[in-house]
Amino acid sequence: MGHNAISDDFLAAISPWRSTHFGDQSEIEAQIRATGTWETLAAVRSLPGLDAEDLASFIVMVVNEYAARCCQRQDHANTKRAPARGRTQT
């Protein structure tokens, strides 16, 4: 699956993301727009030399930053297409 396969609609439907931590495991959660609830998408366990909290926090940071850039790009594209204020189209 290439990076272009992730649509802006998909990202908007499941964002933002957060992580919660429980001892040696963390859960990655997303806010589901359709329901307004937070749902667990993945569980991350600590391994020798790999802390679950650090890994989950990193994944969440990357996903949220990627989603923010996609939204900014979409907002910019919409701004370019919008008619100028005060002008009417005939």
N, C-alpha and C positions, 0 to 999 in steps of 0.2 A: 504494500500500500504506500503510495508516494505521498509526500507532504501536501500536495495539491488536492488530495482526496478528502481532506478535512474541510468541510464547508463552514462558512460563517454562521449559518443557521444552526449547525450542529454545535458549534462552540457556544453560541448564545443560549442554546437550550440547556446546557449543563455547565454554567459558570456563575459565579466563581468557584474555585476549588479551595479546599483547606485540608489540613491534616490534624488528626487527634492522636494522642500518644498514650499507650497503656503498657508500662513496664518495658518489655523487650519487643513490643510490636506496635505498629502505627496503622491507622486506617486513613486512606485518602477518600475524601468525600467531595461531592459536587452538589451545588444547589440546583435543583431541578426546577426550571422556570415554570413548567406546566402545573406543578403542585405546590411550589414554594417551599418544599421540604429539602433537607439535606439527606443525601443517600450515600452509602458506602459503595465506592467503585472498586477499591482494591485494598488488600491488607498486605503490609510489608513487615517482615520479621527480621530481627537482628541476626546477623551471622558473624562468625569470627572475623574481626577486622571491619565489619560493616554495621553501623548503627542504624536501626530502623527509623528513628526520628530524623536523623540527618538526611537519609535517602528520601523519605516521604516529603520532607520539607523542600528538598531540592526539586523533586518532581512537580510539586504544587507550584513552586516559584516559576519553573520553566513553562508550565501549561498556562498559568495566569498571565505571564508576560507575553506569550505567543498570542493568546486570545486578545489581549489589549492591543497589540500591534495590528491584528486582523481587523478589529473594530475601528481603529484609527484610520486604517487604509480604506475601509468601507465608508466611514464618515467623510473622508477627503473626496472619494469618488462621488458621493451623493452631493457634496457641496459644489463640485465642478459641474454637475448636471443641472442643478437648480437654476431657474431663471432669476435674473437680477431683480432686486426689490424695486418696486415702483414702476416696473415695466409690465405691460400686459401683452399677452400673445394674441394675435389675430389669425 
